[in-house]
């Protein structure tokens, strides 16, 4: 019994120390400006975090338990930062948060947008920018994984063209520069990795008007964490605009309120809606005019395999991936066509059948969705000619899961291989004018 008590004491002490460490968001040391080189800004996806979030102290998101991609890249001379956007926020809100982090100051979600969706116009404040000097002289390479893909795409669109509705609704002296646009020279490239460009058929994506009962418990629990001192420093929901979280060190006094959770979910202003096929279509329409001065790259991967005896194109996830239950469960759901929403194609005889292009997947995202945004110009990558203003669709990485790019694929790829991937992409970007 004494031994058990000692063991419990040690475990609790270790957990307390980790929570204390995690409760103190720390900026890691960066190498600073590199002459003639764009700055890398990584943006993560649904449920995820960045270097301004405390949990990043324990598990750096880009690399996870395998290592720290950002740190490793900086050791090789590539200045890199990991942004911290709301893990369940809409692509619009995440874009506004990214702008505030890059410039310093208070998040402005826009007067027109806030009124339309019924949340506060202003969010948290950042005393310092993620790095100093973001400008035409210090442009950025945006890299978005999963739901981070639509985020960096919309952010780039706002930087280029701003937003007409916000300009019409806001006095000039109050208008965020993000909604004015004209900042295309501040962005060198946009790269999306296993991105939900066209939505996903996994049941995590929420259709408009859908019953909220499956989503309320999870978001409700996270809201309790987000409004509780100390705990909110460990996992940051970043939903002050909905009064569902309190930023660490910036007292707001928001308390858990189930009705506020329901209002957030009922709105069209959340990641779960934007992950749906209909939500992605709206983002694609908004971002369809790619800027001729910006380079665009898309990476997709595939983990599923066709069922040899099936005539329907259905796919399965190989059994060796069962150690990663998230990808195994959702990958099987997509590959077997078991989700509530499916994409169909018309056969020669007029019958409707599941579209096989939407059954192949990486464990979370349909391959058809990850390749490139529908309705936007694209070309298959050719190293002899890398045009700007169009999507350069890179070769598919087969036999790798959705989390490969952030070190969360527990079966495939070492950290060295992951770093080689990013170094290769950095070298490609370095060659561009």
C-alpha positions as CSV (number, residue, x, y, z in Angstrom):
1,X,0.0,0.0,0.0
2,X,2.8,2.4,0.9
3,X,4.5,1.7,-2.5
4,X,1.2,2.4,-4.3
5,X,0.7,5.6,-2.4
6,X,4.3,6.7,-3.3
7,X,3.7,5.8,-6.9
8,X,0.4,7.8,-6.9
9,X,2.2,10.7,-5.2
10,X,5.0,10.7,-7.9
11,X,2.5,10.6,-10.7
12,X,0.4,13.4,-9.3
13,X,3.5,15.5,-8.6
14,X,4.7,15.0,-12.2
15,X,1.3,15.8,-13.6
16,X,1.2,19.0,-11.4
17,X,4.6,20.1,-12.7
18,X,3.6,19.5,-16.3
19,X,0.4,21.5,-15.8
20,X,2.3,24.3,-14.3
21,X,4.7,24.3,-17.2
22,X,1.9,24.0,-19.6
23,X,0.0,26.9,-17.9
24,X,2.8,29.3,-18.8
25,X,2.7,29.9,-22.5
26,X,6.2,30.7,-23.5
27,X,7.5,32.0,-26.8
28,X,10.4,29.9,-27.9
29,X,13.6,31.6,-29.0
30,X,13.8,32.2,-32.7
31,X,16.7,32.9,-35.0
32,X,15.4,36.2,-36.3
33,X,15.6,37.7,-39.8
34,X,17.4,35.8,-42.5
35,X,18.4,38.1,-45.3
36,X,16.4,37.6,-48.5
37,X,14.3,34.8,-47.1
38,X,10.5,34.7,-46.4
39,X,9.3,33.8,-42.9
40,X,7.5,30.5,-42.5
41,X,4.2,30.7,-40.6
42,X,2.6,27.3,-39.8
43,X,-1.2,27.1,-39.1
44,X,-2.7,24.0,-37.7
45,X,-6.2,22.5,-38.0
46,X,-9.2,21.4,-36.0
47,X,-8.7,20.9,-32.3
48,X,-5.0,22.0,-32.6
49,X,-2.8,24.7,-31.2
50,X,0.4,26.7,-31.7
51,X,3.4,28.1,-29.9
52,X,1.4,30.7,-28.0
53,X,-0.7,27.9,-26.4
54,X,0.7,26.3,-23.3
55,X,0.3,22.6,-24.4
56,X,2.9,23.4,-27.1
57,X,5.5,23.5,-24.3
58,X,5.0,19.7,-23.9
59,X,4.1,18.6,-27.4
60,X,5.1,20.9,-30.2
61,X,2.3,20.5,-32.7
62,X,4.4,20.3,-35.8
63,X,6.4,17.2,-34.8
64,X,4.6,16.1,-31.7
65,X,6.5,13.4,-29.7
66,X,8.8,12.9,-32.7
67,X,10.4,16.3,-32.5
68,X,9.9,20.0,-33.2
69,X,9.8,20.8,-36.9
70,X,9.9,24.6,-36.4
71,X,13.0,24.4,-34.1
72,X,14.7,21.9,-36.5
73,X,14.1,24.2,-39.5
74,X,15.5,27.2,-37.6
75,X,18.6,25.2,-36.8
76,X,19.0,24.9,-40.6
77,X,18.5,28.6,-41.1
78,X,14.7,28.8,-41.9
79,X,12.9,31.2,-39.7
80,X,9.7,29.5,-38.6
81,X,6.7,30.3,-36.4
82,X,3.6,28.4,-35.4
83,X,0.5,30.5,-35.1
84,X,-2.2,29.8,-32.5
85,X,-5.7,30.0,-33.9
86,X,-9.0,28.9,-32.4
87,X,-9.2,25.1,-32.5
88,X,-13.0,25.2,-33.3
89,X,-13.3,28.7,-34.8
90,X,-14.4,29.4,-38.3
91,X,-12.0,30.1,-41.1
92,X,-13.0,33.8,-40.9
93,X,-12.4,34.1,-37.2
94,X,-9.1,32.2,-37.4
95,X,-7.9,34.5,-40.2
96,X,-8.6,37.5,-38.1
97,X,-6.8,35.9,-35.2
98,X,-3.8,35.2,-37.4
99,X,-3.6,38.8,-38.5
100,X,-3.7,40.0,-34.9
101,X,-0.8,37.7,-34.1
102,X,1.3,38.7,-37.0
103,X,0.8,42.4,-36.3
104,X,0.2,42.6,-32.5
105,X,-2.9,44.2,-31.0
106,X,-6.5,43.2,-30.5
107,X,-8.3,40.7,-32.7
108,X,-11.0,42.5,-34.8
109,X,-13.5,40.0,-36.2
110,X,-15.2,42.8,-38.2
111,X,-18.3,44.9,-37.4
112,X,-20.4,43.3,-40.2
113,X,-19.3,39.8,-39.4
114,X,-19.8,40.1,-35.7
115,X,-23.3,41.5,-36.2
116,X,-24.3,38.8,-38.7
117,X,-23.3,36.0,-36.4
118,X,-24.1,37.4,-33.0
119,X,-20.8,37.5,-31.3
120,X,-18.4,40.2,-30.0
121,X,-16.5,42.2,-32.5
122,X,-13.2,42.1,-30.6
123,X,-11.3,39.2,-29.2
124,X,-8.1,38.9,-27.2
125,X,-5.0,41.2,-27.4
126,X,-1.5,40.4,-28.3
127,X,1.2,42.7,-26.8
128,X,3.8,41.7,-29.3
129,X,3.5,40.3,-32.9
130,X,4.6,36.8,-33.6
131,X,7.7,38.3,-35.2
132,X,8.7,41.9,-35.9
133,X,8.7,43.5,-39.3
134,X,6.0,41.6,-41.3
135,X,6.0,43.6,-44.5
136,X,6.8,43.5,-48.3
137,X,10.4,43.3,-47.3
138,X,9.7,40.4,-44.9
139,X,6.9,38.4,-46.6
140,X,5.7,35.1,-45.3
141,X,5.2,31.5,-46.5
142,X,1.9,30.3,-45.2
143,X,1.7,26.6,-44.5
144,X,-1.7,25.2,-43.3
145,X,-2.4,21.6,-42.3
146,X,-5.9,20.1,-42.5
147,X,-8.4,22.8,-41.5
148,X,-5.4,25.1,-41.4
149,X,-5.5,24.9,-45.2
150,X,-8.8,26.8,-45.7
151,X,-7.6,29.2,-43.0
152,X,-4.5,30.3,-44.8
153,X,-6.4,30.4,-48.1
154,X,-9.0,32.8,-46.7
155,X,-6.3,34.8,-44.8
156,X,-4.4,35.3,-48.1
157,X,-7.7,36.4,-49.8
158,X,-8.3,39.0,-47.1
159,X,-4.8,40.3,-47.3
160,X,-5.2,40.7,-51.1
161,X,-8.7,42.0,-51.5
162,X,-10.0,42.8,-48.0
163,X,-13.7,42.6,-47.5
164,X,-16.3,44.9,-49.0
165,X,-19.0,44.3,-46.4
166,X,-16.6,45.3,-43.6
167,X,-15.5,48.4,-45.5
168,X,-19.2,49.4,-46.0
169,X,-20.1,48.8,-42.3
170,X,-17.1,50.4,-40.6
171,X,-15.9,54.0,-40.3
172,X,-12.5,54.3,-42.0
173,X,-10.7,55.1,-38.8
174,X,-12.0,51.9,-37.2
175,X,-11.4,49.5,-40.1
176,X,-8.9,46.8,-39.6
177,X,-6.1,46.9,-42.3
178,X,-6.9,43.3,-43.0
179,X,-10.3,44.3,-44.4
180,X,-8.7,47.0,-46.6
181,X,-6.6,44.5,-48.5
182,X,-3.7,45.5,-50.8
183,X,-1.2,43.4,-48.8
184,X,-0.5,40.7,-51.5
185,X,3.2,41.5,-51.5
186,X,3.4,40.5,-47.8
187,X,2.7,36.9,-48.9
188,X,5.2,34.9,-51.0
189,X,3.4,31.5,-50.9
190,X,0.5,29.5,-49.7
191,X,0.9,25.8,-49.0
192,X,-1.8,23.4,-47.9
193,X,-1.1,20.0,-46.5
194,X,-3.8,17.3,-46.3
195,X,-6.2,20.1,-46.4
196,X,-10.0,20.0,-46.3
197,X,-10.2,22.1,-49.4
198,X,-13.6,20.7,-50.5
199,X,-14.9,19.6,-47.1
200,X,-15.0,16.1,-45.7
201,X,-17.5,13.3,-45.5
202,X,-16.6,12.4,-41.9
203,X,-19.4,12.8,-39.4
204,X,-17.3,15.4,-37.5
205,X,-18.4,17.9,-40.2
206,X,-21.7,19.4,-39.2
207,X,-24.4,20.1,-41.7
208,X,-26.5,23.2,-41.3
209,X,-29.7,22.6,-39.3
210,X,-28.3,19.3,-37.9
211,X,-29.2,18.1,-34.4
212,X,-26.6,19.5,-32.0
213,X,-26.8,16.6,-29.5
214,X,-23.6,14.9,-30.7
215,X,-21.6,18.2,-30.5
216,X,-22.8,19.9,-27.4
217,X,-21.1,17.6,-24.8
218,X,-17.6,18.0,-26.4
219,X,-17.7,21.7,-27.0
220,X,-19.4,22.1,-23.6
221,X,-16.6,20.3,-21.8
222,X,-14.0,22.3,-23.6
223,X,-15.8,25.5,-22.7
224,X,-15.7,24.5,-19.1
225,X,-11.9,24.1,-19.5
226,X,-11.7,27.4,-21.4
227,X,-13.5,29.4,-18.7
228,X,-11.7,27.8,-15.7
229,X,-8.5,29.6,-14.4
230,X,-5.3,27.6,-14.9
231,X,-7.0,24.9,-16.9
232,X,-7.7,27.5,-19.6
233,X,-3.9,27.9,-19.9
234,X,-3.4,24.3,-20.8
235,X,-5.9,24.0,-23.7
236,X,-7.0,27.3,-25.1
237,X,-10.4,27.3,-26.8
238,X,-9.8,30.9,-28.0
239,X,-13.6,31.7,-28.2
240,X,-13.8,34.9,-26.2
241,X,-16.0,36.4,-29.0
242,X,-18.6,33.8,-28.0
243,X,-17.9,34.2,-24.2
244,X,-16.8,30.5,-24.1
245,X,-13.2,31.1,-22.9
246,X,-11.0,33.4,-20.9
247,X,-7.6,34.2,-22.3
248,X,-4.8,33.4,-19.9
249,X,-3.7,36.6,-18.1
250,X,-6.5,38.7,-19.6
251,X,-9.4,38.4,-17.2
252,X,-12.8,38.5,-18.8
253,X,-14.9,36.8,-16.1
254,X,-16.8,34.6,-18.5
255,X,-18.4,31.5,-16.9
256,X,-19.7,28.3,-18.5
257,X,-23.1,28.8,-20.2
258,X,-24.7,25.9,-22.1
259,X,-26.9,28.2,-24.1
260,X,-23.8,30.1,-25.4
261,X,-22.3,26.8,-26.5
262,X,-25.6,26.0,-28.4
263,X,-25.5,29.5,-30.0
264,X,-22.0,28.9,-31.2
265,X,-22.9,25.6,-32.7
266,X,-26.1,26.9,-34.3
267,X,-24.3,29.6,-36.1
268,X,-22.6,29.1,-39.4
269,X,-19.5,30.7,-37.8
270,X,-17.6,27.6,-36.6
271,X,-15.1,25.1,-37.9
272,X,-17.6,22.2,-37.9
273,X,-19.8,24.0,-40.4
274,X,-16.8,25.1,-42.5
275,X,-15.6,21.5,-42.6
276,X,-18.8,20.4,-44.4
277,X,-19.0,20.2,-48.2
278,X,-21.4,23.1,-48.3
279,X,-19.2,25.2,-46.0
280,X,-16.1,24.4,-48.1
281,X,-18.0,25.5,-51.2
282,X,-18.5,28.9,-49.7
283,X,-14.8,29.3,-48.8
284,X,-13.8,28.1,-52.3
285,X,-16.1,30.7,-53.9
286,X,-14.7,33.4,-51.8
287,X,-11.0,32.4,-52.5
288,X,-11.3,31.5,-56.2
289,X,-9.3,34.5,-57.6
290,X,-5.8,33.5,-56.9
291,X,-3.3,36.3,-57.0
292,X,-0.7,36.3,-59.8
293,X,2.1,37.3,-57.5
294,X,1.5,34.5,-54.9
295,X,2.7,30.8,-55.3
296,X,0.2,28.1,-54.3
297,X,1.1,24.5,-53.4
298,X,-1.1,21.6,-52.4
299,X,0.1,18.3,-50.8
300,X,-2.3,15.3,-50.3
301,X,-1.7,11.8,-49.0
302,X,-3.5,8.5,-49.1
303,X,-3.7,5.7,-46.5
304,X,-6.7,3.7,-47.7
305,X,-6.6,0.7,-50.1
306,X,-9.3,-0.6,-52.5
307,X,-11.3,-3.7,-51.5
308,X,-10.3,-6.2,-54.2
309,X,-13.6,-8.0,-54.3
310,X,-15.8,-4.8,-54.2
311,X,-17.3,-3.5,-57.4
312,X,-18.3,-0.3,-55.7
313,X,-14.9,1.3,-55.3
314,X,-15.1,1.1,-51.5
315,X,-11.8,1.3,-49.6
316,X,-10.4,0.1,-46.2
317,X,-7.6,1.2,-43.9
318,X,-4.9,-1.5,-43.5
319,X,-4.9,-3.2,-40.1
320,X,-1.4,-2.0,-39.2
321,X,-2.9,1.4,-38.7
322,X,-5.3,0.3,-36.0
323,X,-2.7,1.7,-33.5
324,X,-4.0,5.2,-34.5
325,X,-7.7,4.7,-33.7
326,X,-8.7,8.2,-34.9
327,X,-7.4,7.6,-38.4
328,X,-8.6,4.0,-38.5
329,X,-12.2,4.8,-37.4
330,X,-12.7,7.9,-39.6
331,X,-10.7,6.4,-42.5
332,X,-13.0,3.3,-42.5
333,X,-16.0,5.5,-42.3
334,X,-15.0,7.5,-45.4
335,X,-13.7,4.5,-47.3
336,X,-16.7,2.3,-46.8
337,X,-19.2,5.2,-47.4
338,X,-20.7,4.9,-43.9
339,X,-21.0,8.7,-43.1
340,X,-24.2,10.6,-43.1
341,X,-23.1,12.7,-46.1
342,X,-21.8,11.1,-49.3
343,X,-20.8,12.3,-52.8
344,X,-22.4,10.4,-55.7
345,X,-21.7,10.1,-59.3
346,X,-23.9,9.1,-62.2
347,X,-23.1,5.8,-64.0
348,X,-23.5,5.2,-67.7
349,X,-26.8,3.5,-67.2
350,X,-28.1,6.5,-65.2
351,X,-27.8,4.9,-61.8
352,X,-26.4,6.8,-58.8
353,X,-23.4,5.3,-57.1
354,X,-20.9,6.5,-54.5
355,X,-18.1,8.5,-56.2
356,X,-14.9,6.4,-55.7
357,X,-12.8,9.5,-55.8
358,X,-14.3,10.5,-52.5
359,X,-13.8,7.1,-50.9
360,X,-10.0,7.1,-51.1
361,X,-8.7,9.0,-48.0
362,X,-5.8,9.6,-45.6
363,X,-7.7,8.6,-42.4
364,X,-9.5,11.9,-42.0
365,X,-9.8,13.7,-45.3
366,X,-11.0,12.5,-48.7
367,X,-8.3,12.5,-51.3
368,X,-10.6,14.3,-53.8
369,X,-10.9,17.1,-51.2
370,X,-7.2,17.4,-50.4
371,X,-5.9,17.6,-54.0
372,X,-6.9,21.2,-54.8
373,X,-9.9,23.5,-54.2
374,X,-12.7,22.8,-56.8
375,X,-13.3,25.7,-59.2
376,X,-9.8,27.1,-58.9
377,X,-7.0,26.9,-61.4
378,X,-4.4,24.1,-60.9
379,X,-1.7,22.1,-62.6
380,X,0.1,18.9,-61.8
381,X,3.5,19.9,-60.4
382,X,6.4,20.1,-62.9
383,X,9.7,21.2,-61.4
384,X,10.7,22.7,-64.7
385,X,7.9,25.2,-64.5
386,X,6.4,26.4,-61.2
387,X,3.8,29.1,-62.0
388,X,2.4,31.6,-59.5
389,X,-1.4,32.4,-59.4
390,X,-2.4,28.7,-59.8
391,X,-2.4,25.6,-57.6
392,X,0.7,23.5,-58.1
393,X,-0.6,20.0,-57.1
394,X,2.3,18.0,-55.7
395,X,2.7,14.2,-56.0
396,X,0.4,12.3,-53.6
397,X,2.2,10.8,-50.6
398,X,0.8,7.2,-50.5
399,X,0.8,5.0,-47.5
400,X,0.9,7.9,-45.1
401,X,-1.9,9.1,-42.7
402,X,-3.5,12.5,-42.3
403,X,-1.2,13.5,-39.4
404,X,2.0,12.7,-41.3
405,X,2.8,16.4,-41.8
406,X,2.6,17.2,-38.0
407,X,4.3,14.0,-36.8
408,X,1.0,12.5,-35.6
409,X,1.1,9.5,-37.9
410,X,2.2,6.9,-35.4
411,X,2.9,4.2,-38.0
412,X,4.6,5.9,-41.0
413,X,7.6,8.1,-41.2
414,X,10.4,9.1,-38.8
415,X,11.1,12.6,-37.7
416,X,14.1,12.7,-40.0
417,X,11.9,11.8,-43.0
418,X,9.4,14.5,-41.9
419,X,12.2,17.1,-41.7
420,X,13.5,16.1,-45.1
421,X,10.0,16.7,-46.5
422,X,9.9,20.2,-45.1
423,X,13.5,21.0,-46.1
424,X,12.7,19.9,-49.6
425,X,9.8,22.3,-49.7
426,X,11.8,25.1,-48.3
427,X,14.4,24.6,-51.0
428,X,11.7,24.7,-53.6
429,X,10.4,28.0,-52.2
430,X,13.9,29.4,-52.1
431,X,14.1,29.0,-55.8
432,X,11.1,31.1,-56.5
433,X,11.4,34.8,-57.3
